[in-house]
Amino acid sequence: MTGTASAAEPLVRGMTWEDMEEGAAFRTASRTVTETDLMSFVHLGGFNEPLFYDARHASEGGYTGRLIPGALVYVFAEGLILQTNVLHGTGLAFMHMEFTVERPTYVGDTLHVVVETTGSRPSSKPGRGVVSTRCGVINQRGEEVAVFTPVRLIRGRDFEAS
């Protein structure tokens, strides 16, 4: 390896808490939820509820398609956020969140997330900050299907590894 290669900066670097100013927002890429996604999640997580694997049962409850568990909606949304690299190498801890399902999500729905910073402040320990966001999960019809509000510990510009 040459000296230049070893000194090369990473192409991907997440934002520091100082970069995450209150009111700033971004949108993630989109992802379509498949039947395979549903079945894999139901089996992996033990979500053995007829609502998720019995179409007739879900239909009797007034649902018009293969219903996706809210937990899977959250998992996809968090994955879409991480795929933006906004926290790549700067995220330190996921501290808290509230999660609300606004409407059903079905197999075949395509989701993206709009992330808005609602708070950003230094933490009690130097080199770190606490960032709060509102993450709206939006389907292909522009409907907000879920909202979650994570609070994260994020590295600062002056972060020093301990």
PyMOL CGO cylinders between C-alpha atoms (Angstrom):
from pymol import cmd
from pymol.cgo import CYLINDER

trace = [
    CYLINDER, 0.00, 0.00, 0.00, 1.35, 3.40, -0.87, 0.3, 1, 1, 1, 1, 1, 1,
    CYLINDER, 1.35, 3.40, -0.87, 1.48, 6.28, 1.58, 0.3, 1, 1, 1, 1, 1, 1,
    CYLINDER, 1.48, 6.28, 1.58, -1.23, 8.08, -0.39, 0.3, 1, 1, 1, 1, 1, 1,
    CYLINDER, -1.23, 8.08, -0.39, -3.62, 5.13, -0.18, 0.3, 1, 1, 1, 1, 1, 1,
    CYLINDER, -3.62, 5.13, -0.18, -3.22, 4.73, 3.58, 0.3, 1, 1, 1, 1, 1, 1,
    CYLINDER, -3.22, 4.73, 3.58, -3.85, 8.44, 4.13, 0.3, 1, 1, 1, 1, 1, 1,
    CYLINDER, -3.85, 8.44, 4.13, -6.93, 8.57, 1.91, 0.3, 1, 1, 1, 1, 1, 1,
    CYLINDER, -6.93, 8.57, 1.91, -10.03, 9.86, 3.64, 0.3, 1, 1, 1, 1, 1, 1,
    CYLINDER, -10.03, 9.86, 3.64, -13.12, 7.61, 3.75, 0.3, 1, 1, 1, 1, 1, 1,
    CYLINDER, -13.12, 7.61, 3.75, -15.61, 8.35, 0.98, 0.3, 1, 1, 1, 1, 1, 1,
    CYLINDER, -15.61, 8.35, 0.98, -18.50, 7.88, 3.38, 0.3, 1, 1, 1, 1, 1, 1,
    CYLINDER, -18.50, 7.88, 3.38, -18.69, 9.86, 6.59, 0.3, 1, 1, 1, 1, 1, 1,
    CYLINDER, -18.69, 9.86, 6.59, -21.73, 10.52, 8.72, 0.3, 1, 1, 1, 1, 1, 1,
    CYLINDER, -21.73, 10.52, 8.72, -22.79, 13.88, 10.04, 0.3, 1, 1, 1, 1, 1, 1,
    CYLINDER, -22.79, 13.88, 10.04, -21.74, 15.15, 13.46, 0.3, 1, 1, 1, 1, 1, 1,
    CYLINDER, -21.74, 15.15, 13.46, -24.36, 16.39, 15.88, 0.3, 1, 1, 1, 1, 1, 1,
    CYLINDER, -24.36, 16.39, 15.88, -23.34, 19.98, 15.08, 0.3, 1, 1, 1, 1, 1, 1,
    CYLINDER, -23.34, 19.98, 15.08, -24.19, 19.33, 11.40, 0.3, 1, 1, 1, 1, 1, 1,
    CYLINDER, -24.19, 19.33, 11.40, -27.70, 18.20, 12.36, 0.3, 1, 1, 1, 1, 1, 1,
    CYLINDER, -27.70, 18.20, 12.36, -29.35, 21.57, 12.83, 0.3, 1, 1, 1, 1, 1, 1,
    CYLINDER, -29.35, 21.57, 12.83, -32.89, 21.85, 14.12, 0.3, 1, 1, 1, 1, 1, 1,
    CYLINDER, -32.89, 21.85, 14.12, -35.34, 22.13, 11.22, 0.3, 1, 1, 1, 1, 1, 1,
    CYLINDER, -35.34, 22.13, 11.22, -33.04, 20.44, 8.68, 0.3, 1, 1, 1, 1, 1, 1,
    CYLINDER, -33.04, 20.44, 8.68, -34.67, 17.57, 6.78, 0.3, 1, 1, 1, 1, 1, 1,
    CYLINDER, -34.67, 17.57, 6.78, -33.85, 14.92, 4.20, 0.3, 1, 1, 1, 1, 1, 1,
    CYLINDER, -33.85, 14.92, 4.20, -35.61, 12.11, 2.37, 0.3, 1, 1, 1, 1, 1, 1,
    CYLINDER, -35.61, 12.11, 2.37, -34.33, 8.56, 2.03, 0.3, 1, 1, 1, 1, 1, 1,
    CYLINDER, -34.33, 8.56, 2.03, -34.46, 6.27, -0.98, 0.3, 1, 1, 1, 1, 1, 1,
    CYLINDER, -34.46, 6.27, -0.98, -37.52, 4.03, -1.38, 0.3, 1, 1, 1, 1, 1, 1,
    CYLINDER, -37.52, 4.03, -1.38, -38.09, 0.33, -0.83, 0.3, 1, 1, 1, 1, 1, 1,
    CYLINDER, -38.09, 0.33, -0.83, -41.00, -1.93, -1.80, 0.3, 1, 1, 1, 1, 1, 1,
    CYLINDER, -41.00, -1.93, -1.80, -42.14, -4.44, 0.82, 0.3, 1, 1, 1, 1, 1, 1,
    CYLINDER, -42.14, -4.44, 0.82, -42.49, -7.98, -0.60, 0.3, 1, 1, 1, 1, 1, 1,
    CYLINDER, -42.49, -7.98, -0.60, -44.31, -11.12, 0.47, 0.3, 1, 1, 1, 1, 1, 1,
    CYLINDER, -44.31, -11.12, 0.47, -40.91, -12.71, 1.11, 0.3, 1, 1, 1, 1, 1, 1,
    CYLINDER, -40.91, -12.71, 1.11, -40.01, -9.80, 3.42, 0.3, 1, 1, 1, 1, 1, 1,
    CYLINDER, -40.01, -9.80, 3.42, -43.23, -10.34, 5.36, 0.3, 1, 1, 1, 1, 1, 1,
    CYLINDER, -43.23, -10.34, 5.36, -42.85, -14.09, 5.74, 0.3, 1, 1, 1, 1, 1, 1,
    CYLINDER, -42.85, -14.09, 5.74, -39.15, -13.88, 6.63, 0.3, 1, 1, 1, 1, 1, 1,
    CYLINDER, -39.15, -13.88, 6.63, -39.85, -11.30, 9.33, 0.3, 1, 1, 1, 1, 1, 1,
    CYLINDER, -39.85, -11.30, 9.33, -42.89, -13.14, 10.73, 0.3, 1, 1, 1, 1, 1, 1,
    CYLINDER, -42.89, -13.14, 10.73, -40.89, -16.36, 11.05, 0.3, 1, 1, 1, 1, 1, 1,
    CYLINDER, -40.89, -16.36, 11.05, -37.66, -14.74, 12.26, 0.3, 1, 1, 1, 1, 1, 1,
    CYLINDER, -37.66, -14.74, 12.26, -39.37, -12.61, 14.89, 0.3, 1, 1, 1, 1, 1, 1,
    CYLINDER, -39.37, -12.61, 14.89, -42.00, -15.16, 15.93, 0.3, 1, 1, 1, 1, 1, 1,
    CYLINDER, -42.00, -15.16, 15.93, -44.89, -12.93, 14.89, 0.3, 1, 1, 1, 1, 1, 1,
    CYLINDER, -44.89, -12.93, 14.89, -47.21, -15.93, 14.72, 0.3, 1, 1, 1, 1, 1, 1,
    CYLINDER, -47.21, -15.93, 14.72, -50.35, -13.82, 14.55, 0.3, 1, 1, 1, 1, 1, 1,
    CYLINDER, -50.35, -13.82, 14.55, -53.01, -14.79, 11.97, 0.3, 1, 1, 1, 1, 1, 1,
    CYLINDER, -53.01, -14.79, 11.97, -53.30, -11.12, 11.08, 0.3, 1, 1, 1, 1, 1, 1,
    CYLINDER, -53.30, -11.12, 11.08, -49.94, -11.41, 9.30, 0.3, 1, 1, 1, 1, 1, 1,
    CYLINDER, -49.94, -11.41, 9.30, -50.13, -14.87, 7.70, 0.3, 1, 1, 1, 1, 1, 1,
    CYLINDER, -50.13, -14.87, 7.70, -53.84, -15.51, 7.11, 0.3, 1, 1, 1, 1, 1, 1,
    CYLINDER, -53.84, -15.51, 7.11, -55.23, -13.23, 4.37, 0.3, 1, 1, 1, 1, 1, 1,
    CYLINDER, -55.23, -13.23, 4.37, -58.82, -14.21, 5.16, 0.3, 1, 1, 1, 1, 1, 1,
    CYLINDER, -58.82, -14.21, 5.16, -58.40, -13.36, 8.85, 0.3, 1, 1, 1, 1, 1, 1,
    CYLINDER, -58.40, -13.36, 8.85, -56.94, -9.96, 7.95, 0.3, 1, 1, 1, 1, 1, 1,
    CYLINDER, -56.94, -9.96, 7.95, -59.77, -9.38, 5.46, 0.3, 1, 1, 1, 1, 1, 1,
    CYLINDER, -59.77, -9.38, 5.46, -62.36, -10.11, 8.15, 0.3, 1, 1, 1, 1, 1, 1,
    CYLINDER, -62.36, -10.11, 8.15, -60.73, -7.31, 10.17, 0.3, 1, 1, 1, 1, 1, 1,
    CYLINDER, -60.73, -7.31, 10.17, -61.29, -4.87, 7.32, 0.3, 1, 1, 1, 1, 1, 1,
    CYLINDER, -61.29, -4.87, 7.32, -57.78, -4.94, 5.84, 0.3, 1, 1, 1, 1, 1, 1,
    CYLINDER, -57.78, -4.94, 5.84, -57.51, -4.88, 2.06, 0.3, 1, 1, 1, 1, 1, 1,
    CYLINDER, -57.51, -4.88, 2.06, -54.20, -6.69, 1.56, 0.3, 1, 1, 1, 1, 1, 1,
    CYLINDER, -54.20, -6.69, 1.56, -51.36, -8.63, 3.17, 0.3, 1, 1, 1, 1, 1, 1,
    CYLINDER, -51.36, -8.63, 3.17, -50.79, -6.61, 6.34, 0.3, 1, 1, 1, 1, 1, 1,
    CYLINDER, -50.79, -6.61, 6.34, -47.23, -5.71, 7.42, 0.3, 1, 1, 1, 1, 1, 1,
    CYLINDER, -47.23, -5.71, 7.42, -46.44, -5.58, 11.17, 0.3, 1, 1, 1, 1, 1, 1,
    CYLINDER, -46.44, -5.58, 11.17, -45.60, -2.11, 12.45, 0.3, 1, 1, 1, 1, 1, 1,
    CYLINDER, -45.60, -2.11, 12.45, -42.29, -3.49, 13.75, 0.3, 1, 1, 1, 1, 1, 1,
    CYLINDER, -42.29, -3.49, 13.75, -41.28, -4.42, 10.19, 0.3, 1, 1, 1, 1, 1, 1,
    CYLINDER, -41.28, -4.42, 10.19, -42.26, -0.96, 8.94, 0.3, 1, 1, 1, 1, 1, 1,
    CYLINDER, -42.26, -0.96, 8.94, -39.92, 0.46, 11.58, 0.3, 1, 1, 1, 1, 1, 1,
    CYLINDER, -39.92, 0.46, 11.58, -37.09, -1.93, 10.64, 0.3, 1, 1, 1, 1, 1, 1,
    CYLINDER, -37.09, -1.93, 10.64, -37.32, -0.95, 6.96, 0.3, 1, 1, 1, 1, 1, 1,
    CYLINDER, -37.32, -0.95, 6.96, -37.49, 2.76, 7.84, 0.3, 1, 1, 1, 1, 1, 1,
    CYLINDER, -37.49, 2.76, 7.84, -34.44, 2.58, 10.09, 0.3, 1, 1, 1, 1, 1, 1,
    CYLINDER, -34.44, 2.58, 10.09, -32.58, 0.64, 7.40, 0.3, 1, 1, 1, 1, 1, 1,
    CYLINDER, -32.58, 0.64, 7.40, -33.44, 3.28, 4.79, 0.3, 1, 1, 1, 1, 1, 1,
    CYLINDER, -33.44, 3.28, 4.79, -32.08, 5.97, 7.12, 0.3, 1, 1, 1, 1, 1, 1,
    CYLINDER, -32.08, 5.97, 7.12, -28.85, 4.08, 7.75, 0.3, 1, 1, 1, 1, 1, 1,
    CYLINDER, -28.85, 4.08, 7.75, -28.41, 3.52, 4.00, 0.3, 1, 1, 1, 1, 1, 1,
    CYLINDER, -28.41, 3.52, 4.00, -28.09, 7.30, 3.56, 0.3, 1, 1, 1, 1, 1, 1,
    CYLINDER, -28.09, 7.30, 3.56, -24.86, 7.08, 5.61, 0.3, 1, 1, 1, 1, 1, 1,
    CYLINDER, -24.86, 7.08, 5.61, -26.00, 10.02, 7.75, 0.3, 1, 1, 1, 1, 1, 1,
    CYLINDER, -26.00, 10.02, 7.75, -24.76, 8.16, 10.86, 0.3, 1, 1, 1, 1, 1, 1,
    CYLINDER, -24.76, 8.16, 10.86, -21.86, 6.27, 9.27, 0.3, 1, 1, 1, 1, 1, 1,
    CYLINDER, -21.86, 6.27, 9.27, -19.06, 6.38, 11.84, 0.3, 1, 1, 1, 1, 1, 1,
    CYLINDER, -19.06, 6.38, 11.84, -20.71, 9.12, 13.89, 0.3, 1, 1, 1, 1, 1, 1,
    CYLINDER, -20.71, 9.12, 13.89, -23.59, 7.33, 15.59, 0.3, 1, 1, 1, 1, 1, 1,
    CYLINDER, -23.59, 7.33, 15.59, -22.79, 6.29, 19.18, 0.3, 1, 1, 1, 1, 1, 1,
    CYLINDER, -22.79, 6.29, 19.18, -26.08, 5.17, 20.73, 0.3, 1, 1, 1, 1, 1, 1,
    CYLINDER, -26.08, 5.17, 20.73, -29.80, 4.85, 20.10, 0.3, 1, 1, 1, 1, 1, 1,
    CYLINDER, -29.80, 4.85, 20.10, -31.26, 6.21, 23.35, 0.3, 1, 1, 1, 1, 1, 1,
    CYLINDER, -31.26, 6.21, 23.35, -35.05, 6.41, 23.02, 0.3, 1, 1, 1, 1, 1, 1,
    CYLINDER, -35.05, 6.41, 23.02, -37.99, 6.66, 20.65, 0.3, 1, 1, 1, 1, 1, 1,
    CYLINDER, -37.99, 6.66, 20.65, -41.74, 6.74, 20.40, 0.3, 1, 1, 1, 1, 1, 1,
    CYLINDER, -41.74, 6.74, 20.40, -43.41, 4.90, 17.52, 0.3, 1, 1, 1, 1, 1, 1,
    CYLINDER, -43.41, 4.90, 17.52, -46.91, 5.40, 16.16, 0.3, 1, 1, 1, 1, 1, 1,
    CYLINDER, -46.91, 5.40, 16.16, -48.62, 3.46, 13.36, 0.3, 1, 1, 1, 1, 1, 1,
    CYLINDER, -48.62, 3.46, 13.36, -50.84, 5.91, 11.48, 0.3, 1, 1, 1, 1, 1, 1,
    CYLINDER, -50.84, 5.91, 11.48, -52.36, 3.52, 8.90, 0.3, 1, 1, 1, 1, 1, 1,
    CYLINDER, -52.36, 3.52, 8.90, -51.86, 0.00, 7.55, 0.3, 1, 1, 1, 1, 1, 1,
    CYLINDER, -51.86, 0.00, 7.55, -48.91, -0.95, 5.36, 0.3, 1, 1, 1, 1, 1, 1,
    CYLINDER, -48.91, -0.95, 5.36, -49.37, -3.81, 2.90, 0.3, 1, 1, 1, 1, 1, 1,
    CYLINDER, -49.37, -3.81, 2.90, -47.22, -6.11, 0.80, 0.3, 1, 1, 1, 1, 1, 1,
    CYLINDER, -47.22, -6.11, 0.80, -46.47, -4.16, -2.37, 0.3, 1, 1, 1, 1, 1, 1,
    CYLINDER, -46.47, -4.16, -2.37, -46.32, -0.77, -0.68, 0.3, 1, 1, 1, 1, 1, 1,
    CYLINDER, -46.32, -0.77, -0.68, -43.22, 1.30, -1.42, 0.3, 1, 1, 1, 1, 1, 1,
    CYLINDER, -43.22, 1.30, -1.42, -41.88, 3.23, 1.54, 0.3, 1, 1, 1, 1, 1, 1,
    CYLINDER, -41.88, 3.23, 1.54, -39.49, 6.12, 2.06, 0.3, 1, 1, 1, 1, 1, 1,
    CYLINDER, -39.49, 6.12, 2.06, -38.70, 8.20, 5.13, 0.3, 1, 1, 1, 1, 1, 1,
    CYLINDER, -38.70, 8.20, 5.13, -38.60, 11.94, 5.68, 0.3, 1, 1, 1, 1, 1, 1,
    CYLINDER, -38.60, 11.94, 5.68, -36.27, 12.75, 8.57, 0.3, 1, 1, 1, 1, 1, 1,
    CYLINDER, -36.27, 12.75, 8.57, -36.47, 16.15, 10.28, 0.3, 1, 1, 1, 1, 1, 1,
    CYLINDER, -36.47, 16.15, 10.28, -34.12, 17.22, 13.06, 0.3, 1, 1, 1, 1, 1, 1,
    CYLINDER, -34.12, 17.22, 13.06, -36.22, 18.46, 15.98, 0.3, 1, 1, 1, 1, 1, 1,
    CYLINDER, -36.22, 18.46, 15.98, -33.42, 19.03, 18.48, 0.3, 1, 1, 1, 1, 1, 1,
    CYLINDER, -33.42, 19.03, 18.48, -29.64, 19.05, 18.61, 0.3, 1, 1, 1, 1, 1, 1,
    CYLINDER, -29.64, 19.05, 18.61, -27.57, 19.87, 21.69, 0.3, 1, 1, 1, 1, 1, 1,
    CYLINDER, -27.57, 19.87, 21.69, -24.26, 18.97, 23.29, 0.3, 1, 1, 1, 1, 1, 1,
    CYLINDER, -24.26, 18.97, 23.29, -24.32, 16.05, 25.72, 0.3, 1, 1, 1, 1, 1, 1,
    CYLINDER, -24.32, 16.05, 25.72, -22.88, 16.12, 29.22, 0.3, 1, 1, 1, 1, 1, 1,
    CYLINDER, -22.88, 16.12, 29.22, -19.70, 14.45, 27.90, 0.3, 1, 1, 1, 1, 1, 1,
    CYLINDER, -19.70, 14.45, 27.90, -17.46, 16.46, 25.54, 0.3, 1, 1, 1, 1, 1, 1,
    CYLINDER, -17.46, 16.46, 25.54, -17.30, 15.50, 21.87, 0.3, 1, 1, 1, 1, 1, 1,
    CYLINDER, -17.30, 15.50, 21.87, -20.85, 14.17, 21.77, 0.3, 1, 1, 1, 1, 1, 1,
    CYLINDER, -20.85, 14.17, 21.77, -24.32, 15.53, 21.19, 0.3, 1, 1, 1, 1, 1, 1,
    CYLINDER, -24.32, 15.53, 21.19, -27.93, 14.43, 21.59, 0.3, 1, 1, 1, 1, 1, 1,
    CYLINDER, -27.93, 14.43, 21.59, -29.99, 14.63, 18.41, 0.3, 1, 1, 1, 1, 1, 1,
    CYLINDER, -29.99, 14.63, 18.41, -33.78, 14.18, 18.22, 0.3, 1, 1, 1, 1, 1, 1,
    CYLINDER, -33.78, 14.18, 18.22, -35.58, 13.61, 14.94, 0.3, 1, 1, 1, 1, 1, 1,
    CYLINDER, -35.58, 13.61, 14.94, -39.06, 13.04, 13.61, 0.3, 1, 1, 1, 1, 1, 1,
    CYLINDER, -39.06, 13.04, 13.61, -39.11, 10.26, 11.03, 0.3, 1, 1, 1, 1, 1, 1,
    CYLINDER, -39.11, 10.26, 11.03, -42.24, 10.06, 8.89, 0.3, 1, 1, 1, 1, 1, 1,
    CYLINDER, -42.24, 10.06, 8.89, -42.63, 6.82, 6.94, 0.3, 1, 1, 1, 1, 1, 1,
    CYLINDER, -42.63, 6.82, 6.94, -44.43, 7.59, 3.67, 0.3, 1, 1, 1, 1, 1, 1,
    CYLINDER, -44.43, 7.59, 3.67, -46.01, 5.16, 1.20, 0.3, 1, 1, 1, 1, 1, 1,
    CYLINDER, -46.01, 5.16, 1.20, -46.28, 5.46, -2.58, 0.3, 1, 1, 1, 1, 1, 1,
    CYLINDER, -46.28, 5.46, -2.58, -49.55, 7.39, -2.26, 0.3, 1, 1, 1, 1, 1, 1,
    CYLINDER, -49.55, 7.39, -2.26, -47.89, 10.07, -0.13, 0.3, 1, 1, 1, 1, 1, 1,
    CYLINDER, -47.89, 10.07, -0.13, -49.64, 8.83, 3.02, 0.3, 1, 1, 1, 1, 1, 1,
    CYLINDER, -49.64, 8.83, 3.02, -47.76, 8.83, 6.30, 0.3, 1, 1, 1, 1, 1, 1,
    CYLINDER, -47.76, 8.83, 6.30, -48.08, 5.25, 7.57, 0.3, 1, 1, 1, 1, 1, 1,
    CYLINDER, -48.08, 5.25, 7.57, -45.91, 5.55, 10.68, 0.3, 1, 1, 1, 1, 1, 1,
    CYLINDER, -45.91, 5.55, 10.68, -43.94, 8.09, 12.71, 0.3, 1, 1, 1, 1, 1, 1,
    CYLINDER, -43.94, 8.09, 12.71, -41.06, 7.51, 15.07, 0.3, 1, 1, 1, 1, 1, 1,
    CYLINDER, -41.06, 7.51, 15.07, -39.00, 9.98, 17.05, 0.3, 1, 1, 1, 1, 1, 1,
    CYLINDER, -39.00, 9.98, 17.05, -35.52, 8.63, 17.80, 0.3, 1, 1, 1, 1, 1, 1,
    CYLINDER, -35.52, 8.63, 17.80, -33.12, 10.29, 20.21, 0.3, 1, 1, 1, 1, 1, 1,
    CYLINDER, -33.12, 10.29, 20.21, -29.51, 9.42, 19.39, 0.3, 1, 1, 1, 1, 1, 1,
    CYLINDER, -29.51, 9.42, 19.39, -26.08, 10.10, 20.80, 0.3, 1, 1, 1, 1, 1, 1,
    CYLINDER, -26.08, 10.10, 20.80, -23.89, 11.38, 17.94, 0.3, 1, 1, 1, 1, 1, 1,
    CYLINDER, -23.89, 11.38, 17.94, -20.18, 12.18, 17.74, 0.3, 1, 1, 1, 1, 1, 1,
    CYLINDER, -20.18, 12.18, 17.74, -19.17, 15.82, 17.59, 0.3, 1, 1, 1, 1, 1, 1,
    CYLINDER, -19.17, 15.82, 17.59, -16.51, 17.47, 15.48, 0.3, 1, 1, 1, 1, 1, 1,
    CYLINDER, -16.51, 17.47, 15.48, -14.19, 17.40, 18.51, 0.3, 1, 1, 1, 1, 1, 1,
    CYLINDER, -14.19, 17.40, 18.51, -14.85, 13.74, 19.39, 0.3, 1, 1, 1, 1, 1, 1,
    CYLINDER, -14.85, 13.74, 19.39, -11.89, 11.85, 20.81, 0.3, 1, 1, 1, 1, 1, 1,
    CYLINDER, -11.89, 11.85, 20.81, -11.93, 8.07, 21.12, 0.3, 1, 1, 1, 1, 1, 1,
    CYLINDER, -11.93, 8.07, 21.12, -11.45, 6.83, 24.65, 0.3, 1, 1, 1, 1, 1, 1,
]
cmd.load_cgo(trace, "trace")
